Amino acid sequence: MLAQGTAGGIVTGRMFQAAKPFVRELGLRAPTICYQGAWVVDTDSGRRLLDRPIASDLVREILAEFNSDDIHLQLYADDRYYCERSNRFSDLYASLAGVAPVVGPLKERFFGRSATKAVVVADPESAAKVERHARAHFGDRLYITRSYPEFVEMLDAGVDKGKALAFVAQYLGLSMDRVLAIGDSWNDLPILQRAGIGVAMGSAPPEVQASADAVVGDVAADGVCEALERFVLR
């Protein structure tokens, strides 16, 4: 695929340092979209091509709403993430990201400071309640999405994966009708809706599959390979 001139890139909610090993292993050269689209990074140099943080006044509100003993909040800056304490939720996130948190008081570290994103990690039922509360409180002042059932992610209102994908397409001189996007969760809805061809994995939630142009197998069935064979290598 790469040999025939197709540009490939990762679009992820993860930090750049968590995505970088996969980018390098796959030999991808297109800019990497991370933090749900808040960052677009030149893969070779690590230079940020796009950076849309949450403003400091909204960070202060997030801390007021979600920084409590019974809610696990993580804030991100400079490609690191921070939380008040280590617990089973920080362990869950670290196991998936392959990156350990910086532990300490969030109000002190983020006083008057912006953040790349904020994430509440909770059991799925509690996470759903957090999402409803966040949407009711912040409205359209933040972009709020879910990547895993346990994660509620909050970002600048101008951020989503679809907008970042359009930025990268323009950067590469491509029209969006020449772009294939593959996704498997709620945070992938913007890329599936924005790309010329949006493909949902078989493991994606029903509403994500319904929004896609095509559905392929899950990871165990090599769904990504199926999508590339159907729409790129044909």
FIKOL-960828 format. One record per residue (C-alpha): x, y, z; residue in three letters. Coordinates in pm, 1 decimal, always signed. Layout:
BEGIN
<node c1="X" c2="Y" c3="Z" aa="ALA"/>
...
***
This chain:
BEGIN
<node c1="+0.0" c2="+0.0" c3="+0.0" aa="MET"/>
<node c1="+271.8" c2="+247.2" c3="+98.1" aa="LEU"/>
<node c1="+487.3" c2="+135.5" c3="-196.8" aa="ALA"/>
<node c1="+216.9" c2="+233.0" c3="-443.7" aa="GLN"/>
<node c1="+205.7" c2="+589.2" c3="-307.8" aa="GLY"/>
<node c1="-82.7" c2="+570.4" c3="-61.5" aa="THR"/>
<node c1="-25.3" c2="+784.2" c3="+249.1" aa="ALA"/>
<node c1="-119.1" c2="+609.2" c3="+571.8" aa="GLY"/>
<node c1="-155.7" c2="+757.1" c3="+917.3" aa="GLY"/>
<node c1="-295.4" c2="+690.5" c3="+1263.6" aa="ILE"/>
<node c1="-592.2" c2="+885.4" c3="+1401.1" aa="VAL"/>
<node c1="-615.9" c2="+821.5" c3="+1774.3" aa="THR"/>
<node c1="-725.3" c2="+957.3" c3="+2108.3" aa="GLY"/>
<node c1="-393.5" c2="+849.7" c3="+2255.3" aa="ARG"/>
<node c1="-99.2" c2="+1066.7" c3="+2343.0" aa="MET"/>
<node c1="+166.7" c2="+1106.4" c3="+2076.3" aa="PHE"/>
<node c1="+423.9" c2="+918.4" c3="+2285.2" aa="GLN"/>
<node c1="+177.6" c2="+628.9" c3="+2317.4" aa="ALA"/>
<node c1="+102.1" c2="+624.6" c3="+1943.4" aa="ALA"/>
<node c1="+460.5" c2="+671.5" c3="+1822.7" aa="LYS"/>
<node c1="+578.1" c2="+307.7" c3="+1860.2" aa="PRO"/>
<node c1="+289.4" c2="+186.3" c3="+1640.7" aa="PHE"/>
<node c1="+351.4" c2="+459.4" c3="+1381.9" aa="VAL"/>
<node c1="+717.1" c2="+361.0" c3="+1355.1" aa="ARG"/>
<node c1="+648.8" c2="-12.8" c3="+1349.2" aa="GLU"/>
<node c1="+405.4" c2="+34.6" c3="+1059.5" aa="LEU"/>
<node c1="+636.5" c2="+271.6" c3="+872.8" aa="GLY"/>
<node c1="+367.2" c2="+538.8" c3="+841.5" aa="LEU"/>
<node c1="+482.6" c2="+875.6" c3="+710.7" aa="ARG"/>
<node c1="+166.7" c2="+1088.4" c3="+708.3" aa="ALA"/>
<node c1="+116.5" c2="+1321.9" c3="+1005.3" aa="PRO"/>
<node c1="-14.0" c2="+1152.3" c3="+1318.5" aa="THR"/>
<node c1="-346.6" c2="+1269.2" c3="+1460.4" aa="ILE"/>
<node c1="-363.8" c2="+1218.9" c3="+1835.9" aa="CYS"/>
<node c1="-558.8" c2="+1344.2" c3="+2138.7" aa="TYR"/>
<node c1="-885.3" c2="+1301.8" c3="+1941.9" aa="GLN"/>
<node c1="-757.9" c2="+1558.7" c3="+1692.5" aa="GLY"/>
<node c1="-625.6" c2="+1819.1" c3="+1936.1" aa="ALA"/>
<node c1="-273.4" c2="+1748.2" c3="+1806.9" aa="TRP"/>
<node c1="-149.0" c2="+1679.4" c3="+1456.2" aa="VAL"/>
<node c1="+220.6" c2="+1587.1" c3="+1465.7" aa="VAL"/>
<node c1="+481.4" c2="+1555.3" c3="+1192.8" aa="ASP"/>
<node c1="+576.1" c2="+1190.7" c3="+1231.3" aa="THR"/>
<node c1="+945.9" c2="+1231.2" c3="+1151.1" aa="ASP"/>
<node c1="+1034.0" c2="+1544.5" c3="+1347.2" aa="SER"/>
<node c1="+772.5" c2="+1537.7" c3="+1624.1" aa="GLY"/>
<node c1="+681.1" c2="+1898.1" c3="+1536.4" aa="ARG"/>
<node c1="+320.9" c2="+1993.8" c3="+1609.0" aa="ARG"/>
<node c1="+135.8" c2="+2102.5" c3="+1298.3" aa="LEU"/>
<node c1="-186.4" c2="+2163.0" c3="+1491.3" aa="LEU"/>
<node c1="-238.8" c2="+2220.3" c3="+1863.4" aa="ASP"/>
<node c1="-585.8" c2="+2302.8" c3="+2005.2" aa="ARG"/>
<node c1="-578.3" c2="+2292.9" c3="+2388.7" aa="PRO"/>
<node c1="-861.6" c2="+2349.3" c3="+2635.9" aa="ILE"/>
<node c1="-841.9" c2="+2709.8" c3="+2759.5" aa="ALA"/>
<node c1="-736.7" c2="+2765.9" c3="+3120.9" aa="SER"/>
<node c1="-1078.8" c2="+2896.7" c3="+3231.7" aa="ASP"/>
<node c1="-1244.9" c2="+2576.6" c3="+3111.5" aa="LEU"/>
<node c1="-974.7" c2="+2367.4" c3="+3277.8" aa="VAL"/>
<node c1="-1065.0" c2="+2545.1" c3="+3600.7" aa="ARG"/>
<node c1="-1430.7" c2="+2450.3" c3="+3549.8" aa="GLU"/>
<node c1="-1341.8" c2="+2088.3" c3="+3475.0" aa="ILE"/>
<node c1="-1144.8" c2="+2074.4" c3="+3798.5" aa="LEU"/>
<node c1="-1440.6" c2="+2220.8" c3="+3989.8" aa="ALA"/>
<node c1="-1681.7" c2="+1964.3" c3="+3843.7" aa="GLU"/>
<node c1="-1475.5" c2="+1646.0" c3="+3837.7" aa="PHE"/>
<node c1="-1174.6" c2="+1671.0" c3="+4069.9" aa="ASN"/>
<node c1="-1313.9" c2="+1491.3" c3="+4374.5" aa="SER"/>
<node c1="-1237.9" c2="+1186.8" c3="+4586.7" aa="ASP"/>
<node c1="-1495.6" c2="+971.8" c3="+4405.4" aa="ASP"/>
<node c1="-1405.3" c2="+1072.5" c3="+4047.7" aa="ILE"/>
<node c1="-1076.9" c2="+989.1" c3="+3875.1" aa="HIS"/>
<node c1="-974.9" c2="+1284.2" c3="+3657.0" aa="LEU"/>
<node c1="-668.6" c2="+1302.4" c3="+3431.3" aa="GLN"/>
<node c1="-534.8" c2="+1618.9" c3="+3266.6" aa="LEU"/>
<node c1="-282.6" c2="+1625.8" c3="+2980.9" aa="TYR"/>
<node c1="-11.8" c2="+1875.1" c3="+2884.9" aa="ALA"/>
<node c1="+316.4" c2="+1856.2" c3="+2691.8" aa="ASP"/>
<node c1="+246.3" c2="+1491.9" c3="+2599.2" aa="ASP"/>
<node c1="+227.2" c2="+1378.2" c3="+2960.5" aa="ARG"/>
<node c1="-75.7" c2="+1312.8" c3="+3178.4" aa="TYR"/>
<node c1="-146.0" c2="+1389.6" c3="+3541.0" aa="TYR"/>
<node c1="-379.1" c2="+1262.7" c3="+3812.0" aa="CYS"/>
<node c1="-428.9" c2="+1315.3" c3="+4186.0" aa="GLU"/>
<node c1="-364.0" c2="+956.3" c3="+4292.2" aa="ARG"/>
<node c1="-279.5" c2="+610.2" c3="+4167.2" aa="SER"/>
<node c1="-572.3" c2="+368.6" c3="+4173.3" aa="ASN"/>
<node c1="-737.1" c2="+99.8" c3="+3963.1" aa="ARG"/>
<node c1="-851.2" c2="+360.9" c3="+3710.0" aa="PHE"/>
<node c1="-505.3" c2="+507.7" c3="+3661.1" aa="SER"/>
<node c1="-373.4" c2="+150.7" c3="+3633.8" aa="ASP"/>
<node c1="-634.4" c2="+69.7" c3="+3366.3" aa="LEU"/>
<node c1="-541.0" c2="+373.5" c3="+3159.8" aa="TYR"/>
<node c1="-166.2" c2="+315.5" c3="+3198.8" aa="ALA"/>
<node c1="-202.3" c2="-47.7" c3="+3090.5" aa="SER"/>
<node c1="-374.9" c2="+58.8" c3="+2768.3" aa="LEU"/>
<node c1="-155.6" c2="+360.4" c3="+2691.9" aa="ALA"/>
<node c1="+175.7" c2="+208.4" c3="+2795.7" aa="GLY"/>
<node c1="+256.0" c2="+536.6" c3="+2971.8" aa="VAL"/>
<node c1="+260.8" c2="+604.0" c3="+3346.7" aa="ALA"/>
<node c1="+93.4" c2="+913.8" c3="+3496.5" aa="PRO"/>
<node c1="+252.3" c2="+1196.7" c3="+3688.8" aa="VAL"/>
<node c1="+80.2" c2="+1186.5" c3="+4028.9" aa="VAL"/>
<node c1="+13.4" c2="+1499.4" c3="+4234.9" aa="GLY"/>
<node c1="-231.0" c2="+1783.8" c3="+4305.0" aa="PRO"/>
<node c1="-400.6" c2="+1886.4" c3="+3980.7" aa="LEU"/>
<node c1="-516.4" c2="+2227.6" c3="+4098.6" aa="LYS"/>
<node c1="-160.1" c2="+2330.9" c3="+4173.0" aa="GLU"/>
<node c1="-14.0" c2="+2196.9" c3="+3850.0" aa="ARG"/>
<node c1="-288.2" c2="+2338.8" c3="+3626.3" aa="PHE"/>
<node c1="-349.3" c2="+2670.8" c3="+3800.7" aa="PHE"/>
<node c1="-398.7" c2="+2923.4" c3="+3520.5" aa="GLY"/>
<node c1="-287.1" c2="+2665.6" c3="+3265.1" aa="ARG"/>
<node c1="-442.4" c2="+2513.4" c3="+2954.1" aa="SER"/>
<node c1="-464.1" c2="+2136.3" c3="+2897.9" aa="ALA"/>
<node c1="-454.4" c2="+1926.8" c3="+2582.4" aa="THR"/>
<node c1="-747.3" c2="+1719.0" c3="+2707.8" aa="LYS"/>
<node c1="-922.0" c2="+1596.5" c3="+3020.8" aa="ALA"/>
<node c1="-1037.1" c2="+1239.7" c3="+3080.8" aa="VAL"/>
<node c1="-1256.5" c2="+1092.1" c3="+3351.4" aa="VAL"/>
<node c1="-1196.9" c2="+718.0" c3="+3396.7" aa="VAL"/>
<node c1="-1477.6" c2="+527.0" c3="+3567.4" aa="ALA"/>
<node c1="-1676.4" c2="+206.2" c3="+3553.8" aa="ASP"/>
<node c1="-1895.0" c2="+213.2" c3="+3239.0" aa="PRO"/>
<node c1="-2221.9" c2="+292.2" c3="+3419.4" aa="GLU"/>
<node c1="-2061.4" c2="+576.8" c3="+3615.3" aa="SER"/>
<node c1="-1885.5" c2="+700.8" c3="+3302.2" aa="ALA"/>
<node c1="-2222.4" c2="+731.2" c3="+3128.2" aa="ALA"/>
<node c1="-2346.5" c2="+950.9" c3="+3415.5" aa="LYS"/>
<node c1="-2031.1" c2="+1163.8" c3="+3396.4" aa="VAL"/>
<node c1="-2082.9" c2="+1208.6" c3="+3022.9" aa="GLU"/>
<node c1="-2443.7" c2="+1324.2" c3="+3072.8" aa="ARG"/>
<node c1="-2335.4" c2="+1567.4" c3="+3343.7" aa="HIS"/>
<node c1="-2049.1" c2="+1702.7" c3="+3131.9" aa="ALA"/>
<node c1="-2277.1" c2="+1757.6" c3="+2832.4" aa="ARG"/>
<node c1="-2538.9" c2="+1929.8" c3="+3047.5" aa="ALA"/>
<node c1="-2284.4" c2="+2155.7" c3="+3218.3" aa="HIS"/>
<node c1="-2055.4" c2="+2248.1" c3="+2929.2" aa="PHE"/>
<node c1="-2292.1" c2="+2222.6" c3="+2632.6" aa="GLY"/>
<node c1="-2107.9" c2="+2320.1" c3="+2315.2" aa="ASP"/>
<node c1="-1818.0" c2="+2480.8" c3="+2504.8" aa="ARG"/>
<node c1="-1629.2" c2="+2148.4" c3="+2497.6" aa="LEU"/>
<node c1="-1611.1" c2="+1852.3" c3="+2261.3" aa="TYR"/>
<node c1="-1708.5" c2="+1547.5" c3="+2469.1" aa="ILE"/>
<node c1="-1667.0" c2="+1191.2" c3="+2344.9" aa="THR"/>
<node c1="-1609.8" c2="+830.6" c3="+2452.0" aa="ARG"/>
<node c1="-1325.0" c2="+614.2" c3="+2326.3" aa="SER"/>
<node c1="-1377.2" c2="+322.2" c3="+2565.2" aa="TYR"/>
<node c1="-1684.0" c2="+255.3" c3="+2783.0" aa="PRO"/>
<node c1="-1471.2" c2="+360.2" c3="+3083.8" aa="GLU"/>
<node c1="-1339.1" c2="+689.0" c3="+2938.2" aa="PHE"/>
<node c1="-1513.3" c2="+1025.9" c3="+2909.0" aa="VAL"/>
<node c1="-1289.8" c2="+1260.1" c3="+2710.9" aa="GLU"/>
<node c1="-1322.5" c2="+1640.4" c3="+2704.8" aa="MET"/>
<node c1="-1143.3" c2="+1865.9" c3="+2458.1" aa="LEU"/>
<node c1="-1155.6" c2="+2212.4" c3="+2303.3" aa="ASP"/>
<node c1="-1486.1" c2="+2268.2" c3="+2121.8" aa="ALA"/>
<node c1="-1303.4" c2="+2304.5" c3="+1789.1" aa="GLY"/>
<node c1="-1151.8" c2="+1955.9" c3="+1812.8" aa="VAL"/>
<node c1="-1256.6" c2="+1622.2" c3="+1672.1" aa="ASP"/>
<node c1="-1090.4" c2="+1352.4" c3="+1462.6" aa="LYS"/>
<node c1="-1280.4" c2="+1450.8" c3="+1149.7" aa="GLY"/>
<node c1="-1160.5" c2="+1810.9" c3="+1155.5" aa="LYS"/>
<node c1="-803.2" c2="+1695.7" c3="+1211.6" aa="ALA"/>
<node c1="-834.1" c2="+1445.4" c3="+926.9" aa="LEU"/>
<node c1="-948.1" c2="+1724.3" c3="+694.2" aa="ALA"/>
<node c1="-646.5" c2="+1930.3" c3="+808.4" aa="PHE"/>
<node c1="-409.5" c2="+1644.9" c3="+722.0" aa="VAL"/>
<node c1="-575.5" c2="+1585.8" c3="+385.1" aa="ALA"/>
<node c1="-528.4" c2="+1953.2" c3="+297.6" aa="GLN"/>
<node c1="-169.0" c2="+1938.6" c3="+424.6" aa="TYR"/>
<node c1="-103.3" c2="+1645.0" c3="+189.8" aa="LEU"/>
<node c1="-288.4" c2="+1808.0" c3="-99.1" aa="GLY"/>
<node c1="-570.0" c2="+1551.7" c3="-102.9" aa="LEU"/>
<node c1="-944.0" c2="+1602.1" c3="-137.3" aa="SER"/>
<node c1="-1154.6" c2="+1426.7" c3="+125.2" aa="MET"/>
<node c1="-1318.7" c2="+1205.7" c3="-137.7" aa="ASP"/>
<node c1="-976.3" c2="+1039.5" c3="-173.7" aa="ARG"/>
<node c1="-960.8" c2="+954.3" c3="+197.8" aa="VAL"/>
<node c1="-1047.7" c2="+619.8" c3="+357.2" aa="LEU"/>
<node c1="-1107.8" c2="+616.8" c3="+733.5" aa="ALA"/>
<node c1="-1147.8" c2="+307.1" c3="+951.6" aa="ILE"/>
<node c1="-1284.0" c2="+324.7" c3="+1306.9" aa="GLY"/>
<node c1="-1432.0" c2="+115.9" c3="+1584.5" aa="ASP"/>
<node c1="-1570.6" c2="+346.6" c3="+1854.8" aa="SER"/>
<node c1="-1782.1" c2="+655.3" c3="+1925.1" aa="TRP"/>
<node c1="-1486.6" c2="+892.1" c3="+1893.2" aa="ASN"/>
<node c1="-1441.5" c2="+770.0" c3="+1535.4" aa="ASP"/>
<node c1="-1780.4" c2="+895.9" c3="+1418.5" aa="LEU"/>
<node c1="-1634.9" c2="+1228.1" c3="+1292.8" aa="PRO"/>
<node c1="-1379.4" c2="+1058.0" c3="+1065.9" aa="ILE"/>
<node c1="-1630.9" c2="+807.3" c3="+930.2" aa="LEU"/>
<node c1="-1868.1" c2="+1091.5" c3="+845.8" aa="GLN"/>
<node c1="-1598.4" c2="+1320.1" c3="+700.5" aa="ARG"/>
<node c1="-1395.1" c2="+1077.3" c3="+488.1" aa="ALA"/>
<node c1="-1481.2" c2="+986.2" c3="+131.4" aa="GLY"/>
<node c1="-1519.5" c2="+626.4" c3="+248.4" aa="ILE"/>
<node c1="-1589.4" c2="+557.8" c3="+615.7" aa="GLY"/>
<node c1="-1548.8" c2="+198.0" c3="+729.2" aa="VAL"/>
<node c1="-1656.7" c2="+62.9" c3="+1068.8" aa="ALA"/>
<node c1="-1499.5" c2="-241.3" c3="+1227.1" aa="MET"/>
<node c1="-1728.5" c2="-529.0" c3="+1312.6" aa="GLY"/>
<node c1="-1667.7" c2="-466.2" c3="+1683.0" aa="SER"/>
<node c1="-1788.9" c2="-103.9" c3="+1662.4" aa="ALA"/>
<node c1="-2107.1" c2="-1.9" c3="+1850.0" aa="PRO"/>
<node c1="-2425.8" c2="-28.5" c3="+1639.8" aa="PRO"/>
<node c1="-2461.7" c2="+348.6" c3="+1597.8" aa="GLU"/>
<node c1="-2105.6" c2="+370.4" c3="+1463.9" aa="VAL"/>
<node c1="-2166.9" c2="+88.9" c3="+1216.8" aa="GLN"/>
<node c1="-2488.7" c2="+258.3" c3="+1105.5" aa="ALA"/>
<node c1="-2302.2" c2="+579.6" c3="+1018.7" aa="SER"/>
<node c1="-2038.1" c2="+403.9" c3="+805.7" aa="ALA"/>
<node c1="-2031.8" c2="+342.5" c3="+431.7" aa="ASP"/>
<node c1="-1919.4" c2="-16.6" c3="+492.2" aa="ALA"/>
<node c1="-1862.3" c2="-259.2" c3="+779.4" aa="VAL"/>
<node c1="-1574.0" c2="-508.5" c3="+789.9" aa="VAL"/>
<node c1="-1464.1" c2="-779.3" c3="+1031.0" aa="GLY"/>
<node c1="-1332.9" c2="-712.9" c3="+1378.8" aa="ASP"/>
<node c1="-966.4" c2="-717.3" c3="+1479.4" aa="VAL"/>
<node c1="-958.0" c2="-1096.4" c3="+1511.3" aa="ALA"/>
<node c1="-1090.9" c2="-1122.9" c3="+1155.2" aa="ALA"/>
<node c1="-832.4" c2="-874.3" c3="+1019.1" aa="ASP"/>
<node c1="-1096.2" c2="-611.5" c3="+944.4" aa="GLY"/>
<node c1="-841.0" c2="-340.6" c3="+861.5" aa="VAL"/>
<node c1="-680.3" c2="-565.8" c3="+599.5" aa="CYS"/>
<node c1="-1025.2" c2="-636.8" c3="+458.4" aa="GLU"/>
<node c1="-1096.1" c2="-264.4" c3="+425.2" aa="ALA"/>
<node c1="-762.0" c2="-194.7" c3="+257.7" aa="LEU"/>
<node c1="-809.0" c2="-480.6" c3="+13.0" aa="GLU"/>
<node c1="-1162.1" c2="-368.7" c3="-74.3" aa="ARG"/>
<node c1="-1104.4" c2="+3.7" c3="-109.6" aa="PHE"/>
<node c1="-730.2" c2="+70.7" c3="-160.0" aa="VAL"/>
<node c1="-562.7" c2="-229.8" c3="-324.2" aa="LEU"/>
<node c1="-842.4" c2="-322.3" c3="-563.8" aa="ARG"/>
***
